[in-house]
């Protein structure tokens, strides 16, 4: 998604690893561009928010069955 969006939003260049890494693992250098980019209405940021939500669901689940239940609840 980011690759397609770079063509119309050149400020996304050199931000690939921001979107791939866990948010707590970001360096200060990675936090600054993210703060600016999240203010824009980008599909890349929407995808990142979905990814982070899924990550929270799977980290909070005690078992695969519970993760499936939480995922179904989130999706519906």
N, CA, C and O atoms as a GROMACS GRO file, in nm:
protein
  304
    1UNK      N    1   0.083  -0.118   0.000
    1UNK     CA    2   0.000   0.000   0.000
    1UNK      C    3   0.088   0.126   0.000
    1UNK      O    4   0.063   0.221  -0.074
    2UNK      N    5   0.191   0.125   0.084
    2UNK     CA    6   0.278   0.241   0.094
    2UNK      C    7   0.348   0.268  -0.039
    2UNK      O    8   0.362   0.384  -0.080
    3UNK      N    9   0.390   0.162  -0.106
    3UNK     CA   10   0.461   0.177  -0.233
    3UNK      C   11   0.374   0.250  -0.335
    3UNK      O   12   0.424   0.335  -0.409
    4UNK      N   13   0.246   0.216  -0.341
    4UNK     CA   14   0.155   0.282  -0.434
    4UNK      C   15   0.131   0.427  -0.394
    4UNK      O   16   0.120   0.515  -0.479
    5UNK      N   17   0.122   0.451  -0.265
    5UNK     CA   18   0.089   0.584  -0.216
    5UNK      C   19   0.206   0.682  -0.226
    5UNK      O   20   0.185   0.803  -0.230
    6UNK      N   21   0.328   0.632  -0.231
    6UNK     CA   22   0.447   0.718  -0.242
    6UNK      C   23   0.440   0.805  -0.366
    6UNK      O   24   0.492   0.917  -0.367
    7UNK      N   25   0.378   0.755  -0.470
    7UNK     CA   26   0.371   0.831  -0.595
    7UNK      C   27   0.295   0.962  -0.578
    7UNK      O   28   0.330   1.062  -0.641
    8UNK      N   29   0.193   0.964  -0.494
    8UNK     CA   30   0.117   1.087  -0.474
    8UNK      C   31   0.151   1.157  -0.342
    8UNK      O   32   0.110   1.271  -0.319
    9UNK      N   33   0.226   1.089  -0.257
    9UNK     CA   34   0.268   1.148  -0.130
    9UNK      C   35   0.417   1.123  -0.110
    9UNK      O   36   0.455   1.030  -0.039
   10UNK      N   37   0.501   1.203  -0.174
   10UNK     CA   38   0.646   1.178  -0.170
   10UNK      C   39   0.707   1.182  -0.029
   10UNK      O   40   0.817   1.131  -0.009
   11UNK      N   41   0.639   1.242   0.067
   11UNK     CA   42   0.693   1.244   0.204
   11UNK      C   43   0.694   1.106   0.268
   11UNK      O   44   0.752   1.088   0.375
   12UNK      N   45   0.632   1.007   0.203
   12UNK     CA   46   0.638   0.870   0.251
   12UNK      C   47   0.770   0.801   0.218
   12UNK      O   48   0.799   0.693   0.270
   13UNK      N   49   0.848   0.862   0.131
   13UNK     CA   50   0.978   0.803   0.097
   13UNK      C   51   1.062   0.788   0.223
   13UNK      O   52   1.060   0.873   0.312
   14UNK      N   53   1.135   0.679   0.227
   14UNK     CA   54   1.224   0.647   0.340
   14UNK      C   55   1.149   0.626   0.472
   14UNK      O   56   1.205   0.648   0.579
   15UNK      N   57   1.023   0.582   0.465
   15UNK     CA   58   0.948   0.554   0.588
   15UNK      C   59   0.906   0.407   0.597
   15UNK      O   60   0.827   0.371   0.683
   16UNK      N   61   0.957   0.325   0.511
   16UNK     CA   62   0.914   0.185   0.504
   16UNK      C   63   0.922   0.114   0.639
   16UNK      O   64   0.827   0.048   0.680
   17UNK      N   65   1.034   0.128   0.708
   17UNK     CA   66   1.053   0.053   0.833
   17UNK      C   67   0.972   0.109   0.948
   17UNK      O   68   0.950   0.040   1.047
   18UNK      N   69   0.929   0.233   0.938
   18UNK     CA   70   0.838   0.286   1.041
   18UNK      C   71   0.711   0.203   1.042
   18UNK      O   72   0.660   0.167   1.148
   19UNK      N   73   0.660   0.173   0.924
   19UNK     CA   74   0.532   0.103   0.914
   19UNK      C   75   0.546  -0.046   0.943
   19UNK      O   76   0.447  -0.111   0.976
   20UNK      N   77   0.666  -0.101   0.931
   20UNK     CA   78   0.685  -0.244   0.952
   20UNK      C   79   0.722  -0.279   1.097
   20UNK      O   80   0.690  -0.389   1.143
   21UNK      N   81   0.787  -0.189   1.168
   21UNK     CA   82   0.834  -0.217   1.302
   21UNK      C   83   0.723  -0.200   1.405
   21UNK      O   84   0.625  -0.129   1.382
   22UNK      N   85   0.740  -0.265   1.520
   22UNK     CA   86   0.650  -0.243   1.633
   22UNK      C   87   0.668  -0.100   1.681
   22UNK      O   88   0.780  -0.050   1.686
   23UNK      N   89   0.561  -0.036   1.716
   23UNK     CA   90   0.567   0.103   1.759
   23UNK      C   91   0.660   0.124   1.880
   23UNK      O   92   0.735   0.222   1.881
   24UNK      N   93   0.658   0.037   1.982
   24UNK     CA   94   0.750   0.057   2.095
   24UNK      C   95   0.898   0.046   2.058
   24UNK      O   96   0.984   0.093   2.132
   25UNK      N   97   0.929  -0.016   1.945
   25UNK     CA   98   1.069  -0.035   1.905
   25UNK      C   99   1.122   0.080   1.821
   25UNK      O  100   1.237   0.076   1.776
   26UNK      N  101   1.041   0.183   1.798
   26UNK     CA  102   1.085   0.294   1.715
   26UNK      C  103   1.190   0.378   1.784
   26UNK      O  104   1.188   0.395   1.906
   27UNK      N  105   1.282   0.430   1.705
   27UNK     CA  106   1.380   0.526   1.756
   27UNK      C  107   1.316   0.665   1.754
   27UNK      O  108   1.211   0.684   1.693
   28UNK      N  109   1.379   0.759   1.819
   28UNK     CA  110   1.328   0.897   1.816
   28UNK      C  111   1.326   0.951   1.674
   28UNK      O  112   1.240   1.031   1.637
   29UNK      N  113   1.422   0.908   1.596
   29UNK     CA  114   1.430   0.951   1.456
   29UNK      C  115   1.311   0.901   1.374
   29UNK      O  116   1.272   0.964   1.277
   30UNK      N  117   1.254   0.788   1.413
   30UNK     CA  118   1.138   0.733   1.343
   30UNK      C  119   1.007   0.791   1.394
   30UNK      O  120   0.908   0.792   1.322
   31UNK      N  121   1.005   0.838   1.516
   31UNK     CA  122   0.881   0.893   1.574
   31UNK      C  123   0.842   1.026   1.512
   31UNK      O  124   0.723   1.053   1.495
   32UNK      N  125   0.938   1.108   1.479
   32UNK     CA  126   0.909   1.242   1.426
   32UNK      C  127   0.833   1.238   1.293
   32UNK      O  128   0.731   1.306   1.282
   33UNK      N  129   0.878   1.162   1.192
   33UNK     CA  130   0.801   1.159   1.068
   33UNK      C  131   0.663   1.096   1.086
   33UNK      O  132   0.568   1.134   1.018
   34UNK      N  133   0.652   0.999   1.176
   34UNK     CA  134   0.523   0.934   1.198
   34UNK      C  135   0.421   1.034   1.250
   34UNK      O  136   0.306   1.034   1.207
   35UNK      N  137   0.462   1.119   1.341
   35UNK     CA  138   0.369   1.219   1.397
   35UNK      C  139   0.313   1.307   1.287
   35UNK      O  140   0.194   1.341   1.288
   36UNK      N  141   0.396   1.345   1.194
   36UNK     CA  142   0.350   1.428   1.082
   36UNK      C  143   0.263   1.350   0.985
   36UNK      O  144   0.161   1.400   0.938
   37UNK      N  145   0.303   1.227   0.954
   37UNK     CA  146   0.230   1.148   0.855
   37UNK      C  147   0.093   1.103   0.904
   37UNK      O  148   0.001   1.086   0.824
   38UNK      N  149   0.079   1.083   1.034
   38UNK     CA  150  -0.050   1.036   1.083
   38UNK      C  151  -0.158   1.144   1.076
   38UNK      O  152  -0.277   1.114   1.082
   39UNK      N  153  -0.118   1.269   1.064
   39UNK     CA  154  -0.215   1.379   1.050
   39UNK      C  155  -0.280   1.381   0.911
   39UNK      O  156  -0.388   1.437   0.893
   40UNK      N  157  -0.213   1.319   0.816
   40UNK     CA  158  -0.265   1.316   0.680
   40UNK      C  159  -0.358   1.197   0.664
   40UNK      O  160  -0.348   1.100   0.739
   41UNK      N  161  -0.446   1.202   0.570
   41UNK     CA  162  -0.542   1.095   0.548
   41UNK      C  163  -0.482   0.994   0.451
   41UNK      O  164  -0.518   0.990   0.333
   42UNK      N  165  -0.389   0.911   0.501
   42UNK     CA  166  -0.317   0.816   0.416
   42UNK      C  167  -0.367   0.674   0.439
   42UNK      O  168  -0.395   0.635   0.552
   43UNK      N  169  -0.378   0.599   0.332
   43UNK     CA  170  -0.416   0.459   0.343
   43UNK      C  171  -0.308   0.381   0.418
   43UNK      O  172  -0.339   0.284   0.488
   44UNK      N  173  -0.185   0.423   0.405
   44UNK     CA  174  -0.075   0.358   0.475
   44UNK      C  175  -0.095   0.365   0.625
   44UNK      O  176  -0.073   0.267   0.696
   45UNK      N  177  -0.138   0.480   0.675
   45UNK     CA  178  -0.160   0.495   0.819
   45UNK      C  179  -0.280   0.412   0.864
   45UNK      O  180  -0.278   0.355   0.973
   46UNK      N  181  -0.383   0.406   0.782
   46UNK     CA  182  -0.499   0.324   0.816
   46UNK      C  183  -0.458   0.177   0.826
   46UNK      O  184  -0.499   0.107   0.919
   47UNK      N  185  -0.378   0.130   0.732
   47UNK     CA  186  -0.329  -0.007   0.737
   47UNK      C  187  -0.245  -0.032   0.860
   47UNK      O  188  -0.251  -0.140   0.919
   48UNK      N  189  -0.165   0.066   0.898
   48UNK     CA  190  -0.081   0.054   1.017
   48UNK      C  191  -0.168   0.043   1.143
   48UNK      O  192  -0.138  -0.037   1.232
   49UNK      N  193  -0.274   0.122   1.150
   49UNK     CA  194  -0.364   0.115   1.267
   49UNK      C  195  -0.430  -0.022   1.277
   49UNK      O  196  -0.444  -0.076   1.386
   50UNK      N  197  -0.470  -0.077   1.163
   50UNK     CA  198  -0.529  -0.212   1.163
   50UNK      C  199  -0.426  -0.314   1.210
   50UNK      O  200  -0.458  -0.402   1.290
   51UNK      N  201  -0.304  -0.302   1.161
   51UNK     CA  202  -0.197  -0.393   1.201
   51UNK      C  203  -0.172  -0.386   1.351
   51UNK      O  204  -0.158  -0.490   1.416
   52UNK      N  205  -0.167  -0.266   1.407
   52UNK     CA  206  -0.144  -0.249   1.550
   52UNK      C  207  -0.259  -0.307   1.632
   52UNK      O  208  -0.236  -0.366   1.737
   53UNK      N  209  -0.382  -0.291   1.585
   53UNK     CA  210  -0.497  -0.348   1.655
   53UNK      C  211  -0.489  -0.500   1.656
   53UNK      O  212  -0.513  -0.563   1.759
   54UNK      N  213  -0.456  -0.559   1.542
   54UNK     CA  214  -0.442  -0.704   1.536
   54UNK      C  215  -0.329  -0.753   1.627
   54UNK      O  216  -0.341  -0.857   1.692
   55UNK      N  217  -0.222  -0.678   1.631
   55UNK     CA  218  -0.110  -0.715   1.718
   55UNK      C  219  -0.154  -0.715   1.864
   55UNK      O  220  -0.117  -0.805   1.940
   56UNK      N  221  -0.233  -0.615   1.904
   56UNK     CA  222  -0.283  -0.608   2.042
   56UNK      C  223  -0.375  -0.725   2.073
   56UNK      O  224  -0.369  -0.784   2.181
   57UNK      N  225  -0.461  -0.760   1.977
   57UNK     CA  226  -0.552  -0.872   1.997
   57UNK      C  227  -0.474  -1.000   2.022
   57UNK      O  228  -0.503  -1.073   2.116
   58UNK      N  229  -0.376  -1.028   1.939
   58UNK     CA  230  -0.302  -1.153   1.953
   58UNK      C  231  -0.207  -1.155   2.073
   58UNK      O  232  -0.178  -1.262   2.126
   59UNK      N  233  -0.160  -1.039   2.116
   59UNK     CA  234  -0.077  -1.035   2.236
   59UNK      C  235  -0.160  -1.050   2.363
   59UNK      O  236  -0.110  -1.102   2.464
   60UNK      N  237  -0.284  -1.006   2.359
   60UNK     CA  238  -0.367  -1.012   2.479
   60UNK      C  239  -0.436  -1.148   2.496
   60UNK      O  240  -0.482  -1.179   2.606
   61UNK      N  241  -0.444  -1.227   2.392
   61UNK     CA  242  -0.512  -1.356   2.399
   61UNK      C  243  -0.426  -1.459   2.473
   61UNK      O  244  -0.304  -1.463   2.458
   62UNK      N  245  -0.492  -1.540   2.552
   62UNK     CA  246  -0.423  -1.646   2.627
   62UNK      C  247  -0.406  -1.773   2.544
   62UNK      O  248  -0.316  -1.853   2.571
   63UNK      N  249  -0.492  -1.791   2.444
   63UNK     CA  250  -0.486  -1.910   2.361
   63UNK      C  251  -0.532  -1.876   2.220
   63UNK      O  252  -0.581  -1.766   2.194
   64UNK      N  253  -0.514  -1.970   2.130
   64UNK     CA  254  -0.557  -1.949   1.991
   64UNK      C  255  -0.709  -1.934   1.984
   64UNK      O  256  -0.760  -1.855   1.905
   65UNK      N  257  -0.780  -2.010   2.067
   65UNK     CA  258  -0.927  -2.000   2.067
   65UNK      C  259  -0.973  -1.862   2.114
   65UNK      O  260  -1.066  -1.804   2.058
   66UNK      N  261  -0.907  -1.810   2.217
   66UNK     CA  262  -0.942  -1.677   2.266
   66UNK      C  263  -0.907  -1.571   2.163
   66UNK      O  264  -0.981  -1.475   2.145
   67UNK      N  265  -0.794  -1.588   2.096
   67UNK     CA  266  -0.756  -1.493   1.990
   67UNK      C  267  -0.859  -1.494   1.878
   67UNK      O  268  -0.895  -1.389   1.825
   68UNK      N  269  -0.906  -1.612   1.843
   68UNK     CA  270  -1.008  -1.622   1.739
   68UNK      C  271  -1.137  -1.552   1.782
   68UNK      O  272  -1.200  -1.482   1.702
   69UNK      N  273  -1.176  -1.570   1.907
   69UNK     CA  274  -1.296  -1.504   1.959
   69UNK      C  275  -1.280  -1.351   1.958
   69UNK      O  276  -1.370  -1.280   1.915
   70UNK      N  277  -1.165  -1.302   2.004
   70UNK     CA  278  -1.139  -1.158   2.005
   70UNK      C  279  -1.136  -1.102   1.863
   70UNK      O  280  -1.186  -0.992   1.837
   71UNK      N  281  -1.078  -1.177   1.772
   71UNK     CA  282  -1.071  -1.135   1.633
   71UNK      C  283  -1.211  -1.128   1.571
   71UNK      O  284  -1.244  -1.033   1.501
   72UNK      N  285  -1.292  -1.229   1.598
   72UNK     CA  286  -1.430  -1.228   1.546
   72UNK      C  287  -1.508  -1.110   1.604
   72UNK      O  288  -1.583  -1.045   1.531
   73UNK      N  289  -1.490  -1.082   1.730
   73UNK     CA  290  -1.560  -0.971   1.796
   73UNK      C  291  -1.515  -0.838   1.734
   73UNK      O  292  -1.597  -0.749   1.711
   74UNK      N  293  -1.386  -0.824   1.709
   74UNK     CA  294  -1.334  -0.700   1.649
   74UNK      C  295  -1.382  -0.683   1.506
   74UNK      O  296  -1.415  -0.572   1.464
   75UNK      N  297  -1.387  -0.793   1.432
   75UNK     CA  298  -1.421  -0.786   1.291
   75UNK      C  299  -1.569  -0.763   1.267
   75UNK      O  300  -1.606  -0.700   1.168
   76UNK      N  301  -1.653  -0.811   1.356
   76UNK     CA  302  -1.798  -0.796   1.332
   76UNK      C  303  -1.856  -0.673   1.393
   76UNK      O  304  -1.976  -0.649   1.380
   0.00000   0.00000   0.00000
